[in-house]
Amino acid sequence: MKILLSRGLLRVGLSWRIEYFKTTNGIIVMKCIQCQGKLKRGKVPFHVDRKNYHLVMDDVPAWVCPQCGEVYFEDKAVDSIQKALHTLDTQTMKFAKSA
């Protein structure tokens, strides 16, 4: 499982384990790594500052801890963010070379 923390750390594989379990009615409950609070699904903004550009995404699906505010992105969101960054990096380099 890929997990992107709000502090910008990317962990792939089993480097971080988020404790989760299914309740009797099939609801997945996940616990925050920082404070053990129960994570809730939500949407959060994501931003990153690179050398030649700034990327801001609104309403990115995530798991959010209501106790401490820590944010965890699932694989699909991480993949989308990484794809956008790769595309922007490539286009920015092309633009810089043509100038």
BALOBA-1460 file (C-alpha; in Angstrom, 3 decimals):
// residues 99
<rec num="1" residu="m" x="0.000" y="0.000" z="0.000"/>
<rec num="2" residu="k" x="1.342" y="3.441" z="-0.914"/>
<rec num="3" residu="i" x="0.718" y="6.129" z="1.664"/>
<rec num="4" residu="l" x="1.408" y="9.808" z="1.141"/>
<rec num="5" residu="l" x="1.426" y="11.724" z="4.408"/>
<rec num="6" residu="s" x="0.508" y="15.378" z="4.613"/>
<rec num="7" residu="r" x="4.082" y="16.238" z="5.553"/>
<rec num="8" residu="g" x="5.170" y="15.139" z="2.081"/>
<rec num="9" residu="l" x="6.675" y="11.770" z="3.015"/>
<rec num="10" residu="l" x="6.049" y="8.968" z="0.560"/>
<rec num="11" residu="r" x="6.221" y="5.422" z="1.832"/>
<rec num="12" residu="v" x="5.817" y="2.455" z="-0.469"/>
<rec num="13" residu="g" x="5.281" y="-1.133" z="0.618"/>
<rec num="14" residu="l" x="5.328" y="-2.105" z="4.266"/>
<rec num="15" residu="s" x="7.453" y="0.782" z="5.532"/>
<rec num="16" residu="w" x="4.377" y="2.181" z="7.283"/>
<rec num="17" residu="r" x="1.514" y="0.051" z="8.442"/>
<rec num="18" residu="i" x="-1.854" y="1.642" z="9.031"/>
<rec num="19" residu="e" x="-3.930" y="-0.433" z="11.378"/>
<rec num="20" residu="y" x="-7.340" y="-1.094" z="9.912"/>
<rec num="21" residu="f" x="-10.166" y="-3.519" z="10.432"/>
<rec num="22" residu="k" x="-13.689" y="-4.153" z="9.181"/>
<rec num="23" residu="t" x="-16.608" y="-3.808" z="11.528"/>
<rec num="24" residu="t" x="-19.479" y="-6.285" z="11.563"/>
<rec num="25" residu="n" x="-21.383" y="-4.172" z="9.043"/>
<rec num="26" residu="g" x="-18.403" y="-4.112" z="6.627"/>
<rec num="27" residu="i" x="-17.188" y="-0.566" z="7.328"/>
<rec num="28" residu="i" x="-13.411" y="-0.172" z="7.176"/>
<rec num="29" residu="v" x="-11.941" y="1.591" z="10.220"/>
<rec num="30" residu="m" x="-8.366" y="2.856" z="10.029"/>
<rec num="31" residu="k" x="-6.247" y="4.295" z="12.840"/>
<rec num="32" residu="c" x="-3.909" y="7.278" z="12.613"/>
<rec num="33" residu="i" x="-0.199" y="6.454" z="12.868"/>
<rec num="34" residu="q" x="0.417" y="9.607" z="14.931"/>
<rec num="35" residu="c" x="-2.339" y="9.527" z="17.568"/>
<rec num="36" residu="q" x="-4.355" y="6.325" z="16.972"/>
<rec num="37" residu="g" x="-7.496" y="8.344" z="16.191"/>
<rec num="38" residu="k" x="-10.062" y="6.794" z="13.839"/>
<rec num="39" residu="l" x="-9.537" y="8.070" z="10.304"/>
<rec num="40" residu="k" x="-12.464" y="9.357" z="8.275"/>
<rec num="41" residu="r" x="-12.781" y="9.662" z="4.517"/>
<rec num="42" residu="g" x="-12.777" y="13.197" z="3.239"/>
<rec num="43" residu="k" x="-11.361" y="15.539" z="0.627"/>
<rec num="44" residu="v" x="-8.387" y="17.789" z="1.252"/>
<rec num="45" residu="p" x="-6.271" y="20.270" z="-0.702"/>
<rec num="46" residu="f" x="-2.797" y="19.196" z="-1.812"/>
<rec num="47" residu="h" x="-0.004" y="21.554" z="-2.822"/>
<rec num="48" residu="v" x="3.635" y="21.193" z="-3.726"/>
<rec num="49" residu="d" x="6.252" y="23.789" z="-4.600"/>
<rec num="50" residu="r" x="8.807" y="22.771" z="-7.216"/>
<rec num="51" residu="k" x="11.718" y="24.690" z="-8.670"/>
<rec num="52" residu="n" x="9.815" y="25.998" z="-11.679"/>
<rec num="53" residu="y" x="6.155" y="25.687" z="-10.692"/>
<rec num="54" residu="h" x="3.599" y="25.328" z="-7.925"/>
<rec num="55" residu="l" x="0.886" y="22.679" z="-8.054"/>
<rec num="56" residu="v" x="-2.380" y="23.029" z="-6.138"/>
<rec num="57" residu="m" x="-5.119" y="20.389" z="-6.205"/>
<rec num="58" residu="d" x="-8.419" y="20.948" z="-4.432"/>
<rec num="59" residu="d" x="-10.610" y="18.166" z="-3.058"/>
<rec num="60" residu="v" x="-8.199" y="15.225" z="-3.249"/>
<rec num="61" residu="p" x="-9.774" y="12.094" z="-1.701"/>
<rec num="62" residu="a" x="-7.988" y="11.102" z="1.509"/>
<rec num="63" residu="w" x="-8.261" y="9.602" z="4.967"/>
<rec num="64" residu="v" x="-8.161" y="12.368" z="7.598"/>
<rec num="65" residu="c" x="-7.639" y="12.090" z="11.357"/>
<rec num="66" residu="p" x="-10.188" y="14.289" z="13.157"/>
<rec num="67" residu="q" x="-7.994" y="14.326" z="16.302"/>
<rec num="68" residu="c" x="-4.628" y="15.515" z="14.975"/>
<rec num="69" residu="g" x="-5.404" y="16.469" z="11.355"/>
<rec num="70" residu="e" x="-2.935" y="14.013" z="9.772"/>
<rec num="71" residu="v" x="-3.826" y="13.197" z="6.147"/>
<rec num="72" residu="y" x="-3.283" y="9.897" z="4.318"/>
<rec num="73" residu="f" x="-3.766" y="9.428" z="0.576"/>
<rec num="74" residu="e" x="-4.626" y="6.064" z="-0.969"/>
<rec num="75" residu="d" x="-2.778" y="4.447" z="-3.893"/>
<rec num="76" residu="k" x="-5.056" y="5.921" z="-6.560"/>
<rec num="77" residu="a" x="-4.595" y="9.487" z="-5.289"/>
<rec num="78" residu="v" x="-0.823" y="9.031" z="-4.911"/>
<rec num="79" residu="d" x="-0.589" y="7.663" z="-8.453"/>
<rec num="80" residu="s" x="-2.598" y="10.612" z="-9.813"/>
<rec num="81" residu="i" x="-0.419" y="13.125" z="-7.965"/>
<rec num="82" residu="q" x="2.786" y="11.448" z="-9.133"/>
<rec num="83" residu="k" x="1.521" y="11.339" z="-12.734"/>
<rec num="84" residu="a" x="0.658" y="15.053" z="-12.630"/>
<rec num="85" residu="l" x="4.086" y="15.889" z="-11.171"/>
<rec num="86" residu="h" x="5.881" y="13.795" z="-13.795"/>
<rec num="87" residu="t" x="3.915" y="15.474" z="-16.595"/>
<rec num="88" residu="l" x="4.600" y="18.949" z="-15.214"/>
<rec num="89" residu="d" x="8.304" y="18.164" z="-14.708"/>
<rec num="90" residu="t" x="8.577" y="16.975" z="-18.319"/>
<rec num="91" residu="q" x="6.682" y="19.950" z="-19.761"/>
<rec num="92" residu="t" x="8.620" y="22.424" z="-17.602"/>
<rec num="93" residu="m" x="11.958" y="21.024" z="-18.845"/>
<rec num="94" residu="k" x="10.754" y="21.220" z="-22.476"/>
<rec num="95" residu="f" x="9.613" y="24.798" z="-21.938"/>
<rec num="96" residu="a" x="12.917" y="25.786" z="-20.316"/>
<rec num="97" residu="k" x="14.927" y="24.276" z="-23.198"/>
<rec num="98" residu="s" x="12.889" y="26.109" z="-25.826"/>
<rec num="99" residu="a" x="13.312" y="29.511" z="-24.165"/>
